[in-house]
Amino acid sequence: MIPRRELVEDRLDDELSELLTDFRRHATLTSDKRQALSTVMDCLKGRGYKLFRGHYSRYLLQRIGESGRYVCR
């Protein structure tokens, strides 16, 4: 189980929303889109988000709708 102190509160109205909008603005994977992705990842790391690969259930998480947000079971 993931300790509650490691959970990150998600704030919807912040600079990350702007960065994601910029990322989605690029239709194909160009160098500009790669740079936008790098900026998004740096922002997430700076806010304490955890990167994980693989199926979310392996980490005892469950999806909320179609978003990328996860909650502990």
Stockholm file with secondary structure:
# STOCKHOLM 1.0

chainA/1-73         MIPRRELVEDRLDDELSELLTDFRRHATLTSDKRQALSTVMDCLKGRGYKLFRGHYSRYLLQRIGESGRYVCR
#=GR chainA/1-73 SS CCCGGGCCCCCSSSHHHHHHHHHHHCSSCCHHHHHHHHHHHHHHHHTTCCCCCSCGGGGTEEECTTSSCEEEC
#=GC SS_cons        CCCGGGCCCCCSSSHHHHHHHHHHHCSSCCHHHHHHHHHHHHHHHHTTCCCCCSCGGGGTEEECTTSSCEEEC
//
